[in-house]
Amino acid sequence: MTDETSITPADLAELPVFPLPGTVLLPKTFISLHIFEPRYRAMMEFCIEGPRLLAIAMLDDRNAPDEHQRPAIFRTAGLGAVRRAAKLPDGRYNLVLEGIARVDLADELPPDEVFRRVRGRVCEDEGLEAELQRETASLRALALRAIAQSGPDNRELLQSISEVPDPGGLADLVAAALVESARDRQRILDAVDIPRRLELTAGLVGAMLLDEADKPAGTSLGWGIIPGKA
């Protein structure tokens, strides 16, 4: 099974990119996609014949297209491993991707294919463990409080957040579950520095809790992409 530790530079030499509006794939989370456009069907054939890796890049509507008139995308994307790909009789695909890493898309290849490709680079997490203990405990407490307020049907998520061992993974898991804004999730995806990632996520969850305190009783919390769910 492909994971971050088994990725080689050769795997990322021609990494296919799927640009999507308002979609961020964070590590340790899953998304389901339905592929129907002809160019992205070709992308899937290319992906499945190779190392079964696909970058999910959010469209950046604040920047202009590149010299080839391709829409702007954020430089940091979620690297997804294809865990399930079902090809339908008419050529469409149903796809399940698992986020396994952050990937830098700075080196985009010329438009020789109908879909976009990059020479990708995995972004390594940065930050010393000794500096993270207080920030990790604070974020975990905020997240558990927010989830507990949402109702009794989130035991699996509560357990996951209680048990996830690494600080960066905790921030990704909490962001995927609780942060509604795709642009805010992109900011967290961009945060290779783990203390910064923890700080961003804790700030967003804390602001959400403050907003909830001002709402009428019975109003439910908003949610992002629930880990393990589509």
BAMARBA-714526 format. One line per 10 residues: number of its first residue (from 1); their letters; for each residue x, y, z of N, C-alpha, C, O, CB. Coordinates in pm, whole numbers. Each point is the difference from the previous one (the first is absolute). Glycine has a CB too. Layout:
<sites>
NUM) A) X/Y/Z/X/Y/Z/X/Y/Z/X/Y/Z/X/Y/Z ~ ...
</sites>
This chain:
<sites>
1) MTDETSITPA) 85/-119/0/-85/119/0/88/125/0/91/12/82/-275/-137/41 ~ 158/216/-216/80/121/-9/-27/91/119/-115/28/34/112/-45/-284 ~ 113/65/314/-13/102/102/116/97/-17/82/-17/-91/-201/-142/251 ~ 127/259/-73/101/105/-17/141/-57/1/87/48/-73/-242/113/182 ~ 179/-264/-27/136/-51/14/46/-79/-122/120/-21/-19/-156/12/263 ~ -58/-36/-328/38/-82/-116/4/79/-131/28/-58/-105/-129/-136/221 ~ 74/325/-112/-1/81/-122/143/31/-42/83/39/82/-305/61/-17 ~ 250/-117/-194/131/31/-55/-9/120/-93/-110/32/-46/178/-274/65 ~ 45/310/-48/-3/110/-98/-57/-43/-135/-67/78/-67/264/20/182 ~ -169/-223/-155/-54/-50/-127/-152/-3/1/-63/23/-103/270/-159/71
11) DLAELPVFPL) -267/107/148/-146/-3/11/-61/138/-26/-114/12/-46/134/-200/210 ~ 59/292/-134/-52/137/-9/52/74/-123/-24/120/-15/10/-116/262 ~ 84/-75/-337/60/66/-116/-105/53/-97/22/102/-66/175/-251/90 ~ -309/81/-33/-111/44/-86/-130/-18/77/-88/-76/-41/215/13/-172 ~ -139/133/323/-115/-16/88/-123/68/-61/2/120/-24/151/-129/224 ~ -260/-67/-226/-122/64/-52/-66/87/106/1/-32/119/-34/-161/-275 ~ -24/303/110/-60/100/88/-147/15/-37/-34/17/-117/255/105/145 ~ -307/-129/73/-143/20/-20/-39/131/69/-17/2/121/-28/-254/-132 ~ 32/362/-66/-38/128/60/-151/2/28/-80/-34/-87/271/150/-33 ~ -227/-75/240/-140/2/39/-31/127/79/83/45/78/-87/-297/-74
21) PGTVLLPKTF) -114/309/-23/-37/116/82/-43/-44/140/-74/-96/15/4/219/-223 ~ 117/-52/308/-47/-22/136/25/-138/56/-78/-47/84/-90/211/-134 ~ 275/-230/7/28/-136/46/143/-9/47/93/34/-73/-263/-128/-85 ~ 190/47/282/132/-16/59/9/-141/57/-83/-41/81/101/290/-27 ~ 83/-323/-97/25/-135/52/113/8/101/115/23/-35/-193/-132/-181 ~ 44/88/343/100/1/106/48/-142/29/-75/-96/-18/-31/302/117 ~ 232/-220/-54/49/-134/35/-89/-68/105/-57/66/87/289/10/-141 ~ -240/-208/43/-75/-85/93/-152/16/-14/-75/-38/90/268/53/66 ~ -238/42/-268/-144/8/-25/-29/-61/-137/91/-22/-80/-112/231/224 ~ -106/-236/-170/-43/-62/-124/-101/90/-71/-78/70/65/117/-300/32
31) ISLHIFEPRY) -37/228/-230/-107/63/-77/-42/-95/-111/79/-81/-49/8/314/101 ~ -214/-222/-92/-53/-74/-114/-24/96/-115/-48/112/21/-58/-283/131 ~ 139/130/-272/-15/84/-118/-68/-79/-111/15/-122/-11/190/255/74 ~ -281/-60/-146/-61/-59/-119/66/67/-120/-13/121/-18/-210/-169/136 ~ 292/-29/-201/76/52/-113/-81/-23/-127/-30/-114/-35/252/69/152 ~ -257/154/-187/-84/-17/-119/52/75/-122/-30/-42/-112/-161/13/265 ~ 267/138/-138/51/71/-116/103/-85/-74/79/-69/64/-121/289/52 ~ 42/-216/-251/95/-83/-76/146/21/39/75/-97/8/-236/103/-193 ~ 203/119/209/141/24/34/37/-63/135/113/-44/19/-120/259/-151 ~ -90/-218/224/30/-58/130/-17/-152/0/57/-69/85/-129/283/21
41) RAMMEFCIEG) -5/-266/-202/2/-145/-21/139/-43/-48/53/-101/45/-302/100/-100 ~ 307/81/-36/137/-27/-46/98/12/116/95/-79/9/-153/164/-239 ~ 36/13/318/84/15/118/-4/-126/87/103/-43/52/-144/290/-58 ~ -78/-304/21/-14/-119/83/71/-121/-62/61/-79/72/-279/167/13 ~ 210/-102/-218/73/-109/-65/150/14/26/67/-99/30/-246/84/-208 ~ 230/137/166/141/29/25/36/-31/144/104/-60/28/-108/237/-206 ~ -83/-135/270/25/-18/144/3/-148/37/90/-43/72/-200/263/-28 ~ 15/-296/-91/-12/-140/38/112/-84/-60/44/-97/61/-291/125/-43 ~ 293/10/-138/111/-73/-62/133/29/69/95/-76/-15/-219/82/-202 ~ 131/104/291/122/39/70/-6/-38/147/-53/-105/35/83/291/-196
51) PRLLAIAMLD) 25/-100/249/6/-33/144/-130/27/75/-3/-10/123/242/62/-134 ~ -348/-19/-61/-132/20/61/1/116/100/-58/-8/108/11/-236/-138 ~ 116/352/-9/5/121/80/-61/115/-80/15/8/-122/192/-90/243 ~ -278/170/-49/-70/111/-64/2/119/93/-32/-12/119/-115/-146/-250 ~ 184/275/78/-1/123/80/-134/70/-15/-47/21/-112/296/4/84 ~ -311/9/140/-123/79/1/40/144/32/43/30/112/-189/-231/-40 ~ 131/289/-170/42/140/14/-123/91/-3/-82/-10/-92/306/-42/-17 ~ -237/138/208/-113/92/-1/27/116/-96/109/56/-3/-163/-119/241 ~ -48/97/-317/11/114/-90/16/129/81/-67/19/101/-73/-139/-275 ~ 228/207/127/29/127/66/-59/113/-84/63/46/-95/150/-140/199
61) DRNAPDEHQR) -335/137/-69/-69/100/-81/54/141/22/-50/95/-61/-151/-239/69 ~ 301/159/78/58/132/23/119/29/-92/51/112/-2/-127/-129/238 ~ 120/-83/-310/114/18/-88/-38/-29/-145/-98/-70/-28/251/8/216 ~ -72/116/-280/-28/-12/-143/44/-136/-52/83/-66/63/-58/314/-89 ~ -78/-291/-88/48/-124/-63/148/10/-36/56/110/-6/-286/-150/-84 ~ 293/-76/67/142/0/-35/18/30/-149/-96/33/-69/142/-199/253 ~ 77/155/-232/29/36/-139/-70/-91/-100/-13/36/-117/231/51/192 ~ -263/-204/-31/-75/-92/-86/-151/16/20/-78/-81/-51/270/-80/59 ~ -232/264/66/-141/30/30/-66/-108/84/-121/-21/-7/110/146/-206 ~ 93/-194/293/-55/-96/96/-38/76/126/77/85/46/62/-276/-140
71) PAIFRTAGLG) -255/162/152/-41/73/121/102/-13/112/65/-104/15/-303/66/-80 ~ 251/144/143/94/-1/112/-44/-103/105/-119/-16/27/174/259/-68 ~ 43/-311/99/-25/-93/108/96/34/115/103/64/-21/-181/-247/-141 ~ 42/140/282/88/20/113/122/-90/-14/-9/-113/-49/-186/174/196 ~ 308/-9/-104/127/-72/-17/6/-127/84/60/-99/-43/51/316/-4 ~ -171/-216/165/-3/-120/83/-130/-75/-25/-108/57/8/251/54/168 ~ -130/-239/-207/-117/-84/-28/2/-121/93/101/-29/64/-106/104/-306 ~ -109/-143/248/-7/-125/74/37/-116/-93/-58/-14/-107/-119/109/260 ~ 272/-176/-111/39/-116/-78/-87/-118/41/1/-42/116/237/126/-138 ~ -314/-135/-73/-91/-109/29/44/-131/-63/47/-3/-114/-229/168/129
81) AVRRAAKLPD) 167/-273/60/23/-134/-52/-136/-61/-35/-93/5/80/305/-33/59 ~ -222/-28/-257/-126/-60/-45/-23/-129/77/74/-97/-17/-50/200/-214 ~ -125/-102/315/-33/-120/78/-109/-83/-68/-9/-121/22/74/242/186 ~ -147/-57/-289/-104/-72/-74/-32/77/-126/-20/122/4/-77/-218/210 ~ 93/28/-327/-35/62/-127/-89/-96/-77/44/-107/-42/173/240/36 ~ -342/-96/-12/-96/-83/-72/-31/67/-132/-58/109/-3/-41/-199/218 ~ 137/25/-326/-29/53/-133/-138/-46/-44/-28/-120/-4/274/123/-54 ~ -331/92/24/-136/-32/-43/-1/-34/-149/95/32/-72/-189/121/250 ~ -13/-220/-227/-3/-44/-140/19/113/-101/53/-23/-109/-202/-159/182 ~ 106/304/-39/13/112/-95/133/74/14/19/104/-64/-265/-81/70
91) GRYNLVLEGI) 337/-73/77/132/61/12/16/93/119/112/43/28/-97/-62/-269 ~ -123/50/311/12/83/120/62/-83/113/6/-123/-5/-207/261/-66 ~ 248/-66/175/62/-66/114/-64/47/130/-34/117/15/250/-138/-143 ~ -231/-72/221/-23/34/140/130/-30/74/60/-107/-15/-312/56/1 ~ 294/147/95/136/-3/52/0/31/150/-73/88/45/161/-19/-269 ~ -7/-142/300/26/32/140/149/28/14/84/-84/-35/-279/-60/116 ~ 228/262/-29/138/42/22/27/13/148/-83/51/76/86/68/-297 ~ 115/-163/263/46/24/135/112/103/-3/99/-18/-72/-164/-217/143 ~ 51/343/6/107/98/9/118/-58/77/-15/-47/112/-154/233/-122 ~ 288/-182/-53/117/-60/66/113/100/23/93/-30/75/-155/-185/-181
101) ARVDLADELP) 56/333/44/109/96/18/-41/134/-59/-99/11/-73/272/-196/66 ~ -95/288/40/-4/127/-71/100/-7/-114/105/-64/13/-174/192/197 ~ 38/-63/-322/92/-3/-112/10/139/-62/-100/70/-15/45/-313/-29 ~ 178/281/8/27/129/-62/-14/-14/-152/61/-88/-61/95/154/252 ~ -238/23/-250/-29/-8/-143/72/108/-81/-43/32/-111/-179/-129/169 ~ 330/152/-6/63/116/-62/50/-29/-142/2/89/-84/64/-11/311 ~ -25/-201/-253/62/-34/-130/-103/-68/-90/1/-123/-15/226/100/125 ~ -316/104/-170/-104/-58/-86/57/-28/-139/76/80/-54/-255/42/183 ~ 141/-236/-184/51/-42/-130/-78/65/-114/-114/42/20/185/-260/81 ~ -10/227/-221/-71/58/-115/-128/-78/-31/-13/-116/37/233/195/-130
111) PDEVFRRVRG) -315/-13/26/-130/-64/-27/5/-98/-116/-63/21/-104/-47/183/192 ~ 186/-312/-71/11/-103/-103/-111/-103/8/-18/-80/-92/263/114/94 ~ -319/-32/107/-115/-89/17/-125/85/17/9/122/18/136/-303/88 ~ -261/118/-112/-125/74/16/-26/36/145/-87/81/29/-4/-197/-230 ~ 166/55/294/-12/30/143/133/56/49/102/-13/-68/-276/-170/101 ~ 173/243/84/119/65/53/89/-98/76/-48/-92/66/-81/307/-52 ~ 261/-192/-25/98/-83/69/107/90/60/27/109/-50/-72/-305/-107 ~ 106/148/265/110/74/61/113/-96/34/-18/-121/8/-143/292/86 ~ 278/-113/-75/109/-71/66/-12/36/147/44/107/42/112/-106/-249 ~ -214/-88/285/-39/32/137/112/-24/100/98/-70/-28/-331/15/-32
121) RVCEDEGLEA) 216/114/177/94/-20/111/-80/-8/129/-78/90/31/264/33/-153 ~ -166/-231/197/-70/-15/128/51/105/97/121/19/14/-152/-267/-54 ~ -60/317/108/35/101/99/14/-69/136/-96/-55/53/-26/238/-183 ~ 242/-181/184/24/-63/130/-47/92/112/17/121/-5/181/-246/-90 ~ -258/64/196/-42/77/118/123/60/69/107/-61/3/-310/-89/26 ~ 184/269/26/107/68/71/-46/35/140/-117/28/22/208/64/-239 ~ 4/-94/314/-33/35/137/53/-104/98/-4/-119/-29/-199/237/-52 ~ 252/-73/194/57/-90/100/-108/-50/95/-86/76/44/305/45/-61 ~ -213/-249/48/-101/-61/85/-9/70/136/-109/17/54/147/-234/-170 ~ 75/256/171/0/62/132/-78/131/3/-52/39/105/272/-145/-61
131) ELQRETASLR) -230/172/-157/-69/128/-6/-152/-16/-19/-74/97/7/284/3/-99 ~ -253/-223/67/-137/-20/-44/-95/-49/108/-121/-2/-21/214/-45/-200 ~ -41/7/335/-85/-68/98/-115/89/47/-114/-45/4/312/-88/67 ~ -170/258/-36/-104/89/50/-103/31/-109/-120/-3/25/283/102/137 ~ -114/-70/-285/-91/31/-109/-88/-120/-37/-117/15/-32/283/151/-53 ~ -105/-285/91/-76/-122/-32/-109/-24/103/-114/-31/-36/316/-66/-74 ~ -169/111/237/-99/-22/106/-113/101/-10/-116/-34/21/295/-58/127 ~ -146/217/-180/-101/104/-13/-96/-30/-115/-122/11/16/283/155/78 ~ -106/-203/-209/-85/-31/-115/-86/-121/28/-118/-1/-34/289/99/-119 ~ -114/-200/213/-78/-121/28/-117/32/92/-111/-49/-21/317/-92/-7
141) ALALRAIAQS) -182/224/130/-107/36/94/-109/79/-71/-119/-24/22/285/26/166 ~ -127/94/-273/-99/79/-75/-84/-90/-91/-122/13/-5/277/186/13 ~ -87/-289/-79/-72/-86/-94/-96/-94/73/-113/-17/-44/308/30/-113 ~ -151/-72/266/-87/-91/75/-121/74/55/-110/-55/3/308/-86/56 ~ -177/264/-16/-112/80/49/-100/29/-111/-120/-13/19/270/116/153 ~ -98/-65/-290/-89/32/-112/-79/-122/-44/-120/11/-27/279/165/-46 ~ -94/-291/66/-68/-121/-45/-101/-47/103/-110/-45/-35/312/-20/-97 ~ -167/75/260/-92/-41/106/-128/83/-3/-108/-51/30/303/-20/110 ~ -185/198/-176/-117/87/-6/-91/-32/-119/-116/41/-2/251/136/113 ~ -82/-251/-208/-77/-23/-122/-100/-113/13/-90/-13/-84/281/98/-43
151) GPDNRELLQS) -178/-167/230/-97/-108/17/68/-133/28/122/-9/3/-276/129/-154 ~ 74/-225/173/53/-129/44/46/-92/-113/45/-112/27/-194/133/166 ~ 139/23/-320/25/-92/-111/141/11/-55/24/-39/-114/-264/55/59 ~ 333/35/133/135/22/-51/106/-70/83/112/48/14/-189/170/-101 ~ 40/-334/143/93/-72/87/127/-40/-75/110/7/55/-304/-91/79 ~ 179/41/-259/116/-43/-78/97/116/-21/121/-17/12/-262/-158/-126 ~ 87/292/81/84/117/-19/66/44/131/117/36/1/-265/35/-191 ~ 72/-74/299/57/33/131/117/-93/33/103/45/49/-328/37/28 ~ 208/-210/-105/106/-96/29/122/27/-88/113/-6/47/-285/-164/21 ~ 148/198/-197/111/26/-91/82/120/46/123/-4/0/-256/-93/-188
161) ISEVPDPGGL) 65/204/226/70/122/42/69/-21/135/105/59/25/-272/81/-152 ~ 109/-222/212/64/-30/129/128/-81/-18/93/12/80/-317/-6/29 ~ 229/-88/-214/108/-97/-11/106/33/-104/109/-57/5/-272/-108/69 ~ 133/255/-171/99/27/-105/130/48/64/-3/95/78/-181/-38/-244 ~ 299/-119/135/121/27/77/79/123/-42/59/67/85/-50/-306/-50 ~ -6/270/-165/92/107/-43/-72/134/-10/-114/4/-45/249/-174/-79 ~ -71/278/164/-63/132/1/-50/46/-137/-111/52/-12/258/3/203 ~ -64/-75/-295/-42/43/-133/-122/-76/-48/-91/58/-59/324/0/9 ~ -235/-188/76/-115/-81/-38/-125/40/76/-110/-4/-55/264/-182/3 ~ -138/224/179/-114/47/79/-59/125/-62/-122/10/-14/224/-107/221
171) ADLVAAALVE) -18/193/-245/-50/123/-62/-74/-30/-129/-105/58/-26/295/70/129 ~ -136/-218/-185/-66/-36/-126/-136/-64/26/-99/33/-65/324/-64/-43 ~ -229/-61/204/-124/-71/31/-106/97/51/-115/-6/-42/247/-200/95 ~ -93/295/38/-95/97/55/-48/96/-109/-119/31/-7/231/-47/231 ~ -20/63/-309/-39/93/-107/-98/-65/-96/-98/62/-40/320/51/60 ~ -195/-238/-57/-90/-69/-92/-139/-19/59/-100/3/-72/297/-119/-27 ~ -204/96/230/-128/-27/65/-77/126/34/-123/0/-6/222/-207/97 ~ -30/315/-55/-69/114/61/6/129/-80/-85/87/19/135/-191/194 ~ 48/120/-301/15/128/-70/-82/-2/-128/26/-79/-91/206/109/187 ~ -332/58/-102/-93/-1/-113/58/64/-126/-23/-50/-110/-161/57/274
181) SARDRQRILD) 257/101/-149/47/79/-114/112/-72/-75/101/-38/59/-164/247/62 ~ 43/-229/-253/104/-63/-80/127/84/-2/110/-54/-1/-286/-53/-140 ~ 161/238/139/119/86/-1/77/-12/131/123/2/1/-239/158/-157 ~ 45/-174/268/70/-21/127/68/-137/2/111/-12/53/-278/160/63 ~ 103/-250/-172/64/-131/-7/124/6/-90/99/-70/26/-321/-42/13 ~ 217/194/-143/118/17/-85/113/65/78/116/-38/-17/-264/57/-186 ~ 117/79/288/104/62/84/67/-105/89/121/4/22/-249/214/-25 ~ 48/-311/55/56/-105/85/82/-98/-83/104/-47/45/-299/71/113 ~ 149/-54/-280/78/-85/-88/133/66/-34/102/-69/-10/-313/-27/-85 ~ 212/227/77/123/74/-31/100/-1/116/119/21/-21/-252/123/-132
191) AVDIPRRLEL) 85/-167/275/84/15/119/86/-124/22/-39/-93/71/-135/242/31 ~ 291/-149/-163/96/-109/21/56/5/141/29/-103/60/28/105/-306 ~ -40/119/300/48/18/136/-109/-44/98/-108/59/4/259/134/-77 ~ -123/-296/151/-103/-59/85/-49/97/107/-122/7/21/225/-230/-63 ~ -17/298/112/-54/96/97/-97/99/-65/-103/34/59/313/-57/72 ~ -178/69/-251/-90/91/-70/-132/-70/-35/-107/60/10/305/64/-104 ~ -189/-251/53/-121/-76/-33/-90/-16/123/-121/17/-8/248/-139/-171 ~ -65/90/293/-76/-13/124/-64/133/40/-116/5/41/270/-188/32 ~ -76/291/-86/-51/132/37/-119/40/-88/-101/49/50/331/15/26 ~ -217/-85/-207/-109/33/-91/-127/-79/32/-109/56/8/277/-3/-185
201) TAGLVGAMLL) -150/-184/195/-116/-86/24/-66/33/133/-123/8/8/229/-190/-144 ~ -26/202/239/-55/35/131/-74/133/-6/-106/15/61/291/-142/51 ~ -131/223/-185/-66/130/-13/-135/-12/-68/-96/65/41/319/42/-48 ~ -229/-188/-98/-127/-16/-74/-104/-75/84/-117/37/0/246/-37/-215 ~ -85/-105/286/-95/-74/85/-45/88/117/-117/-2/36/227/-217/-101 ~ -17/295/124/-37/90/108/-100/105/-45/-95/30/72/317/-67/29 ~ -202/94/-220/-94/99/-53/-136/-63/-25/-103/64/23/294/60/-128 ~ -192/-248/58/-126/-70/-22/-76/-19/131/-121/17/6/222/-133/-206 ~ -29/80/306/-64/-19/131/-56/133/52/-108/2/59/265/-193/-10 ~ -85/300/-71/-51/131/42/-126/37/-78/-96/54/56/329/18/2
211) DEADKPAGTS) -233/-103/-189/-120/28/-81/-118/-82/49/-112/49/5/257/2/-203 ~ -119/-179/233/-108/-86/47/-58/51/131/-120/-14/25/227/-180/-140 ~ -23/252/199/-47/51/129/-100/112/-17/-83/24/88/299/-88/14 ~ -210/135/-216/-90/111/-26/-126/-40/-73/-90/82/-20/287/63/14 ~ -206/-274/-36/-116/-44/-76/-110/-48/94/27/-35/115/123/-29/-307 ~ -276/62/144/-110/-52/82/23/-145/37/66/-74/-74/-222/233/-37 ~ 104/-199/223/12/-139/46/-59/-94/-104/-104/29/-60/93/46/300 ~ 78/-188/-260/-49/-101/-95/59/13/-138/-24/-87/-84/-183/83/213 ~ 284/110/-155/64/14/-130/121/-91/-6/82/2/92/-164/235/-114 ~ 94/-315/-84/109/-99/-7/126/62/-56/-4/100/-72/-163/-281/44
221) LGWGIIPGKA) 280/118/63/128/42/-54/9/-34/-148/-64/-93/-47/170/61/271 ~ -25/110/-297/30/-32/-138/114/-100/-7/76/-17/96/-156/243/-168 ~ 93/-293/-43/101/-102/-12/73/12/-133/-53/51/-98/-82/-201/244 ~ 258/102/-146/76/-10/-124/-14/-141/-56/-108/-58/9/271/234/70 ~ -57/-230/-136/-1/-137/-52/32/-95/114/107/9/60/-37/69/-292 ~ -162/-167/263/23/-92/111/102/-106/-43/-18/-64/-103/-217/103/191 ~ 342/-60/-11/100/-100/-37/-62/-136/-21/-80/-46/82/250/173/46 ~ -132/-190/-237/-51/-133/-29/-135/-1/-68/-52/-106/-34/179/29/225 ~ -186/196/-210/-133/7/-63/11/81/-129/96/76/-18/-213/-93/245 ~ 20/0/-314/1/76/-126/-106/108/7/-17/76/-95/98/-277/-35
</sites>
